[in-house]
């Protein structure tokens, strides 16, 4: 909408009004940071072992020997899911026999935890895992809780754009904030795992919708130079601030219900923003509501201390300049030629595996060596320099090499973790942090690169398709972390290998840096390919 940009140019780019919108919309993203990763502490699994009831007729010696040892992470640890059959132990105890010397423990029959579990309270006082015993045969439920949250995110990302197009950016922004805050509050009263998980899915829908709509509203109100800053640094860094606050809350509040309550309260501080954050004037104009759009722009001029022109919009001219209805794009357009299909398949793989790496590393913080709260805080802090570096790389270097470099960095250091001796746990945490830095920087650059690759006609469709691939990656990421229960290094070997693989794939994509955004499929096909395809443009056009 060129006429809108021209009509509002008198406001300037960075007046008091723009600063207000920039910081308030960014601040509204903070609750997303701690809601998005809260499952790390809400569904934390403490050390556990079979409970031995007080009524069992066992001597202290037999009680201490009632849990068999098993090899875990190269060391012998008490079993989490098995115990020796108590009836047999009670007989030995009554006969005065001693474990180890009189009775070979390895030969004894074992049984599952028939009387429940004892949980260590060193890290968490209570989580949904300890409340509903999501361990042993039910240990699949904890990663499923996280996966279903991300299913909610997938559904929310589908509907939020359509709802905000129909009902307005501001209305849907505050509605989704209310959904996120309200359903988080309802989770506190969950009576079973099923109820908690269904509510968590709805929280996921609200969480991403709030994020997407705040993003759209900011990019539509702010001028071009500030828009890039808002979409790369503003939104991302305020998300990271919310993520940093999560371990702080969780450290002081070790009960999951009280923690949820504490994480819900900040959402209430967003209520006064209703009277400050305006509706998008661009959206109002697209709906033919020129007077309301004009009132917002005149108010912005007043806040900036700039006199507004007598006539802002020539209604007839605005209607004439509305772009002609383009033929609607369909998903198959992303596979129209061999060239476009190859770019699309590569892009989908990139988004899918980047999402697996990012969420896999973020959700695995309790499994790192050292303090779970410090690790989560470090995982959040490292995102800030990653976003800044990504922004600097986008400004000055070719996209392919920037992305490939950060993927190689992230993937190779995560692969190295398995070589670090157990006693050098600070080094292994440092490597995970470096891996998270590389993957986070790449993730934030992917958004810009994706937009630059596709022509206008299918750009939204392409962003939607790759975003869906990313959501599917986040849905399976908890199961990558779950594999750590079988082999501590397996998640890192898989995530590292896949990240290096997509670093290689990136080198085969076209370069978009310094090129104008393609307006048509023909312009997109002119993008030079790498090596063999570059030598044969006819083949590249498929």
TIGUTOR-202000 format. One line per 10 residues: number of its first residue (from 1); their letters; for each residue x, y, z of C-alpha. Coordinates in nm, 3 decimals, padded with zeros to 5 digits. Layout:
N
NUM	a	X Y Z; ...
***
This chain:
542
1	xxxxxxxxxx	00.000 00.000 00.000; 00.229 00.277 -00.129; -00.027 00.552 -00.066; -00.045 00.465 00.303; 00.334 00.494 00.342; 00.332 00.827 00.158; 00.034 00.958 00.359; 00.197 00.876 00.694; 00.557 00.973 00.607; 00.512 01.304 00.796
11	xxxxxxxxxx	00.501 01.108 01.127; 00.871 01.017 01.094; 01.017 00.675 01.174; 01.109 00.691 01.545; 00.887 00.941 01.723; 00.732 00.898 02.068; 00.432 00.712 01.919; 00.652 00.458 01.735; 00.869 00.403 02.045; 00.555 00.343 02.252
21	xxxxxxxxxx	00.417 00.086 02.004; 00.760 -00.081 01.965; 00.820 -00.133 02.337; 00.464 -00.214 02.443; 00.411 -00.474 02.170; 00.755 -00.622 02.245; 00.670 -00.629 02.618; 00.343 -00.814 02.543; 00.564 -01.100 02.412; 00.736 -01.151 02.754
31	xxxxxxxxxx	00.467 -01.394 02.888; 00.518 -01.603 02.572; 00.881 -01.658 02.675; 00.797 -01.825 03.003; 00.478 -02.001 02.886; 00.661 -02.148 02.586; 00.925 -02.323 02.799; 00.743 -02.360 03.135; 00.701 -02.734 03.072; 01.075 -02.775 03.151
41	xxxxxxxxxx	00.986 -02.720 03.520; 00.615 -02.811 03.528; 00.692 -03.158 03.390; 01.040 -03.200 03.539; 01.122 -03.562 03.631; 01.315 -03.588 03.961; 01.523 -03.890 04.062; 01.288 -04.165 04.183; 01.281 -04.522 04.311; 01.019 -04.775 04.419
51	xxxxxxxxxx	00.851 -04.695 04.748; 00.880 -04.959 05.021; 00.577 -04.930 05.254; 00.643 -04.866 05.622; 00.431 -05.171 05.709; 00.667 -05.411 05.526; 00.832 -05.639 05.789; 01.190 -05.559 05.686; 01.499 -05.487 05.892; 01.676 -05.157 05.812
61	xxxxxxxxxx	01.947 -05.355 05.631; 01.697 -05.532 05.402; 01.501 -05.210 05.347; 01.823 -05.042 05.220; 01.895 -05.342 04.993; 01.541 -05.365 04.850; 01.620 -05.171 04.530; 01.839 -05.351 04.271; 02.127 -05.164 04.107; 02.139 -05.104 03.728
71	xxxxxxxxxx	02.398 -04.954 03.495; 02.306 -04.599 03.393; 02.540 -04.350 03.225; 02.837 -04.578 03.295; 02.762 -04.595 03.671; 02.564 -04.830 03.894; 02.251 -04.654 04.020; 01.943 -04.774 04.213; 01.671 -04.890 03.972; 01.392 -04.639 03.908
81	xxxxxxxxxx	01.123 -04.892 03.815; 01.201 -05.225 03.985; 01.248 -05.362 04.337; 01.318 -05.706 04.482; 00.999 -05.899 04.564; 00.905 -05.777 04.912; 00.747 -06.105 05.024; 01.080 -06.284 04.971; 01.276 -06.008 05.148; 01.038 -06.024 05.449
91	xxxxxxxxxx	01.108 -06.401 05.480; 01.486 -06.348 05.470; 01.455 -06.065 05.722; 01.245 -06.282 05.959; 01.506 -06.565 05.933; 01.782 -06.318 06.030; 01.970 -06.362 05.701; 02.185 -06.073 05.575; 02.178 -05.927 05.219; 02.493 -05.984 05.018
101	xxxxxxxxxx	02.667 -06.225 05.258; 02.390 -06.481 05.325; 02.173 -06.410 05.019; 02.296 -06.339 04.666; 02.086 -06.034 04.568; 02.138 -06.085 04.192; 01.949 -06.416 04.207; 01.637 -06.268 04.368; 01.311 -06.222 04.185; 01.215 -05.862 04.102
111	xxxxxxxxxx	00.877 -05.685 04.076; 00.752 -05.344 03.952; 00.681 -05.051 04.189; 00.351 -05.186 04.326; 00.336 -04.926 04.610; 00.423 -04.618 04.406; 00.747 -04.419 04.406; 00.966 -04.209 04.632; 01.078 -03.888 04.459; 01.387 -03.682 04.536
121	xxxxxxxxxx	01.295 -03.327 04.642; 01.643 -03.184 04.579; 01.543 -03.008 04.253; 01.161 -03.001 04.242; 00.916 -03.017 04.533; 00.629 -03.118 04.306; 00.570 -03.144 03.932; 00.296 -03.303 03.721; 00.527 -03.607 03.701; 00.535 -03.658 04.080
131	xxxxxxxxxx	00.163 -03.570 04.117; 00.037 -03.825 03.863; 00.333 -04.069 03.863; 00.431 -04.013 03.497; 00.729 -04.249 03.528; 00.824 -04.604 03.423; 00.529 -04.749 03.224; 00.375 -04.399 03.201; 00.695 -04.206 03.124; 00.574 -04.148 02.764
141	xxxxxxxxxx	00.312 -03.907 02.899; 00.561 -03.632 02.995; 00.699 -03.578 02.640; 00.345 -03.617 02.503; 00.236 -03.325 02.727; 00.501 -03.107 02.559; 00.417 -03.238 02.211; 00.047 -03.158 02.257; 00.136 -02.803 02.366; 00.315 -02.769 02.030
151	xxxxxxxxxx	00.013 -02.923 01.851; -00.179 -02.628 02.003; 00.090 -02.397 01.865; 00.043 -02.555 01.520; -00.337 -02.507 01.531; -00.297 -02.150 01.664; -00.054 -02.053 01.389; -00.312 -02.169 01.130; -00.606 -01.974 01.271; -00.446 -01.659 01.416
161	xxxxxxxxxx	-00.367 -01.495 01.081; -00.715 -01.564 00.943; -00.888 -01.439 01.260; -00.683 -01.117 01.269; -00.755 -01.055 00.899; -01.125 -01.086 00.969; -01.175 -00.930 01.314; -00.880 -00.692 01.343; -00.527 -00.718 01.481; -00.594 -00.554 01.816
171	xxxxxxxxxx	-00.909 -00.757 01.901; -00.741 -01.090 01.831; -00.417 -00.985 02.008; -00.603 -00.923 02.333; -00.834 -01.222 02.287; -00.534 -01.456 02.250; -00.361 -01.296 02.551; -00.680 -01.370 02.749; -00.685 -01.732 02.621; -00.319 -01.782 02.718
181	xxxxxxxxxx	-00.360 -01.627 03.065; -00.708 -01.769 03.140; -00.635 -02.128 03.044; -00.295 -02.121 03.222; -00.491 -02.021 03.535; -00.741 -02.307 03.482; -00.449 -02.555 03.459; -00.377 -02.488 03.828; -00.702 -02.670 03.913; -00.626 -02.978 03.697
191	xxxxxxxxxx	-00.740 -03.296 03.870; -00.561 -03.537 03.636; -00.301 -03.551 03.360; -00.562 -03.560 03.082; -00.726 -03.235 03.200; -00.388 -03.063 03.236; -00.281 -03.167 02.885; -00.603 -03.057 02.709; -00.578 -02.714 02.877; -00.208 -02.698 02.785
201	xxxxxxxxxx	-00.298 -02.755 02.418; -00.534 -02.453 02.435; -00.261 -02.244 02.606; -00.034 -02.336 02.310; -00.298 -02.206 02.066; -00.319 -01.873 02.254; 00.057 -01.847 02.298; 00.151 -01.857 01.929; -00.153 -01.652 01.819; -00.056 -01.372 02.057
211	xxxxxxxxxx	00.301 -01.384 01.919; 00.195 -01.387 01.552; -00.065 -01.109 01.587; 00.172 -00.881 01.787; 00.428 -00.940 01.509; 00.176 -00.846 01.235; 00.048 -00.541 01.424; 00.401 -00.409 01.484; 00.513 -00.455 01.123; 00.200 -00.276 00.996
221	xxxxxxxxxx	00.222 00.027 01.228; 00.599 00.086 01.226; 00.797 00.237 00.936; 01.028 00.028 00.719; 01.359 00.084 00.902; 01.207 00.026 01.248; 01.002 -00.268 01.118; 01.317 -00.475 01.052; 01.451 -00.392 01.399; 01.117 -00.485 01.558
231	xxxxxxxxxx	01.084 -00.818 01.376; 01.445 -00.933 01.428; 01.545 -00.784 01.764; 01.241 -00.638 01.944; 01.012 -00.941 01.945; 01.292 -01.198 01.981; 01.481 -01.029 02.265; 01.166 -00.968 02.470; 01.077 -01.337 02.418; 01.425 -01.422 02.553
241	xxxxxxxxxx	01.366 -01.190 02.855; 01.050 -01.388 02.936; 01.246 -01.711 02.893; 01.515 -01.578 03.135; 01.250 -01.496 03.398; 01.118 -01.856 03.391; 01.408 -02.024 03.584; 01.405 -01.731 03.829; 01.037 -01.792 03.911; 01.090 -02.170 03.913
251	xxxxxxxxxx	01.392 -02.150 04.147; 01.196 -01.972 04.420; 00.863 -02.152 04.357; 00.923 -02.529 04.351; 00.557 -02.637 04.355; 00.409 -02.666 04.004; 00.065 -02.521 04.088; 00.211 -02.216 04.262; 00.462 -02.174 03.978; 00.177 -02.174 03.722
261	xxxxxxxxxx	-00.006 -01.912 03.929; 00.306 -01.693 03.938; 00.351 -01.729 03.559; -00.015 -01.637 03.500; -00.013 -01.308 03.697; 00.212 -01.110 03.452; -00.053 -01.165 03.182; -00.288 -00.940 03.384; -00.045 -00.647 03.344; -00.126 -00.650 02.971
271	xxxxxxxxxx	-00.489 -00.542 03.036; -00.410 -00.163 03.052; -00.239 -00.194 02.711; -00.588 -00.216 02.553; -00.623 00.161 02.601; -00.273 00.239 02.465; -00.200 00.001 02.174; -00.394 00.115 01.863; -00.557 -00.094 01.591; -00.356 -00.126 01.268
281	xxxxxxxxxx	-00.447 00.171 01.041; -00.350 -00.043 00.739; -00.605 -00.307 00.840; -00.875 -00.041 00.899; -00.810 00.103 00.551; -00.827 -00.247 00.396; -01.174 -00.273 00.556; -01.277 00.070 00.421; -01.282 00.225 00.775; -01.091 00.539 00.675
291	xxxxxxxxxx	-01.220 00.768 00.953; -01.097 00.535 01.230; -00.757 00.500 01.058; -00.733 00.878 01.024; -00.819 00.928 01.395; -00.533 00.692 01.497; -00.282 00.869 01.271; -00.389 01.216 01.396; -00.349 01.092 01.754; -00.001 00.957 01.664
301	xxxxxxxxxx	00.091 01.298 01.516; -00.024 01.464 01.841; 00.187 01.222 02.052; 00.488 01.293 01.826; 00.424 01.668 01.848; 00.394 01.697 01.468; 00.115 01.889 01.293; -00.097 01.660 01.070; -00.199 01.770 00.718; -00.562 01.883 00.672
311	xxxxxxxxxx	-00.636 01.587 00.440; -00.465 01.256 00.519; -00.635 01.015 00.282; -00.812 01.082 -00.043; -01.072 00.806 -00.008; -01.147 00.782 -00.381; -00.775 00.766 -00.464; -00.714 00.499 -00.195; -00.993 00.284 -00.337; -00.864 00.327 -00.693
321	xxxxxxxxxx	-00.514 00.229 -00.588; -00.627 -00.095 -00.421; -00.440 -00.373 -00.598; -00.638 -00.582 -00.841; -00.748 -00.916 -00.700; -00.466 -01.154 -00.788; -00.533 -01.512 -00.876; -00.529 -01.706 -00.551; -00.221 -01.918 -00.497; -00.256 -02.283 -00.399
331	xxxxxxxxxx	-00.010 -02.507 -00.217; 00.081 -02.693 -00.538; 00.225 -02.365 -00.676; 00.521 -02.425 -00.441; 00.598 -02.736 -00.653; 00.520 -02.589 -00.998; 00.861 -02.648 -01.153; 01.162 -02.857 -01.061; 01.344 -02.545 -00.945; 01.065 -02.423 -00.713
341	xxxxxxxxxx	00.990 -02.776 -00.588; 01.357 -02.830 -00.495; 01.372 -02.495 -00.312; 01.048 -02.580 -00.128; 01.159 -02.930 -00.022; 01.495 -02.794 00.099; 01.320 -02.510 00.287; 01.079 -02.755 00.456; 01.373 -02.974 00.568; 01.561 -02.668 00.694
351	xxxxxxxxxx	01.270 -02.546 00.906; 01.182 -02.893 01.036; 01.532 -02.986 01.157; 01.616 -02.635 01.285; 01.304 -02.653 01.501; 01.401 -03.001 01.628; 01.748 -02.867 01.722; 01.623 -02.546 01.886; 01.346 -02.704 02.095; 01.544 -03.022 02.159
361	xxxxxxxxxx	01.828 -02.824 02.319; 01.589 -02.587 02.502; 01.379 -02.869 02.651; 01.681 -03.081 02.751; 01.826 -02.824 02.997; 01.739 -03.036 03.307; 01.941 -03.324 03.155; 02.260 -03.115 03.129; 02.520 -03.148 03.404; 02.489 -02.904 03.692
371	xxxxxxxxxx	02.197 -02.699 03.820; 01.873 -02.724 03.613; 01.777 -02.362 03.696; 02.117 -02.215 03.602; 02.122 -02.423 03.281; 01.778 -02.297 03.177; 01.883 -01.937 03.251; 02.201 -01.978 03.042; 01.996 -02.133 02.760; 01.780 -01.816 02.760
381	xxxxxxxxxx	02.069 -01.568 02.796; 02.258 -01.712 02.496; 01.962 -01.625 02.273; 02.025 -01.248 02.309; 02.374 -01.245 02.147; 02.244 -01.500 01.892; 01.969 -01.258 01.779; 02.211 -00.964 01.769; 02.467 -01.163 01.563; 02.188 -01.282 01.328
391	xxxxxxxxxx	02.075 -00.922 01.275; 02.434 -00.810 01.199; 02.489 -01.104 00.958; 02.163 -01.025 00.776; 02.278 -00.665 00.727; 02.619 -00.740 00.585; 02.675 -01.097 00.458; 02.525 -01.338 00.199; 02.239 -01.545 00.340; 02.361 -01.892 00.239
401	xxxxxxxxxx	02.703 -01.856 00.402; 02.562 -01.690 00.716; 02.306 -01.969 00.761; 02.539 -02.252 00.669; 02.811 -02.118 00.902; 02.576 -02.096 01.201; 02.434 -02.444 01.128; 02.785 -02.594 01.108; 02.883 -02.420 01.432; 02.567 -02.535 01.613
411	xxxxxxxxxx	02.575 -02.893 01.481; 02.946 -02.968 01.513; 02.981 -02.849 01.875; 02.671 -03.051 01.978; 02.833 -03.358 01.815; 03.152 -03.297 02.019; 02.965 -03.328 02.353; 02.996 -03.709 02.353; 03.378 -03.677 02.354; 03.390 -03.463 02.671
421	xxxxxxxxxx	03.486 -03.661 02.988; 03.209 -03.670 03.253; 03.417 -03.472 03.505; 03.449 -03.175 03.262; 03.076 -03.100 03.284; 03.135 -02.722 03.258; 03.289 -02.779 02.914; 02.995 -02.996 02.799; 02.744 -02.729 02.916; 02.956 -02.468 02.732
431	xxxxxxxxxx	02.937 -02.674 02.412; 02.558 -02.712 02.440; 02.535 -02.334 02.490; 02.747 -02.274 02.179; 02.527 -02.519 01.986; 02.213 -02.337 02.105; 02.373 -02.005 02.001; 02.436 -02.131 01.644; 02.091 -02.288 01.600; 01.909 -01.984 01.748
441	xxxxxxxxxx	02.096 -01.743 01.519; 02.014 -01.962 01.217; 01.648 -01.991 01.321; 01.601 -01.613 01.334; 01.774 -01.566 00.994; 01.554 -01.831 00.829; 01.248 -01.603 00.857; 01.409 -01.330 00.646; 01.568 -01.572 00.397; 01.237 -01.752 00.341
451	xxxxxxxxxx	01.055 -01.428 00.255; 01.330 -01.332 00.007; 01.325 -01.663 -00.184; 00.961 -01.667 -00.296; 00.764 -01.438 -00.531; 00.482 -01.220 -00.394; 00.206 -01.445 -00.528; 00.309 -01.744 -00.308; 00.515 -01.572 -00.037; 00.247 -01.605 00.234
461	xxxxxxxxxx	00.180 -01.962 00.127; 00.553 -02.046 00.149; 00.586 -01.886 00.495; 00.278 -02.084 00.609; 00.413 -02.414 00.472; 00.761 -02.375 00.622; 00.613 -02.254 00.950; 00.402 -02.574 00.960; 00.720 -02.780 00.903; 00.877 -02.593 01.194
471	xxxxxxxxxx	00.578 -02.669 01.420; 00.596 -03.039 01.326; 00.965 -03.031 01.424; 00.874 -02.885 01.766; 00.608 -03.157 01.814; 00.863 -03.440 01.776; 01.150 -03.255 01.958; 01.040 -03.379 02.307; 01.089 -03.737 02.186; 01.449 -03.659 02.085
481	xxxxxxxxxx	01.501 -03.548 02.449; 01.317 -03.863 02.568; 01.581 -04.079 02.393; 01.828 -03.947 02.652; 01.670 -04.189 02.904; 01.822 -04.475 02.700; 02.153 -04.314 02.604; 02.256 -03.975 02.738; 02.440 -03.876 02.419; 02.190 -04.009 02.163
491	xxxxxxxxxx	01.980 -03.684 02.144; 02.297 -03.477 02.087; 02.434 -03.715 01.821; 02.102 -03.700 01.631; 02.049 -03.322 01.667; 02.414 -03.246 01.583; 02.415 -03.470 01.273; 02.086 -03.330 01.140; 02.201 -02.969 01.198; 02.528 -03.031 01.007
501	xxxxxxxxxx	02.322 -03.196 00.729; 02.099 -02.888 00.686; 02.413 -02.671 00.693; 02.525 -02.861 00.381; 02.174 -02.837 00.221; 02.176 -02.458 00.270; 02.479 -02.425 00.040; 02.268 -02.558 -00.250; 01.996 -02.295 -00.209; 01.990 -01.976 -00.422
511	xxxxxxxxxx	02.144 -01.654 -00.285; 01.898 -01.371 -00.219; 02.123 -01.110 -00.053; 02.117 -00.778 -00.235; 01.847 -00.888 -00.482; 01.504 -00.722 -00.501; 01.216 -00.937 -00.374; 01.091 -01.151 -00.666; 00.746 -01.041 -00.785; 00.678 -01.335 -01.019
521	xxxxxxxxxx	00.777 -01.699 -01.074; 00.987 -01.588 -01.371; 01.197 -01.359 -01.149; 01.238 -01.637 -00.896; 01.366 -01.873 -01.163; 01.641 -01.628 -01.254; 01.800 -01.677 -00.912; 02.138 -01.842 -00.977; 02.181 -02.197 -00.854; 02.486 -02.362 -00.715
531	xxxxxxxxxx	02.735 -02.564 -00.920; 02.561 -02.803 -01.169; 02.233 -02.615 -01.182; 02.417 -02.287 -01.223; 02.586 -02.424 -01.532; 02.255 -02.522 -01.691; 01.991 -02.251 -01.642; 01.749 -02.438 -01.868; 01.759 -02.734 -01.634; 01.720 -02.505 -01.333
541	xx	01.396 -02.373 -01.475; 01.276 -02.733 -01.496
***
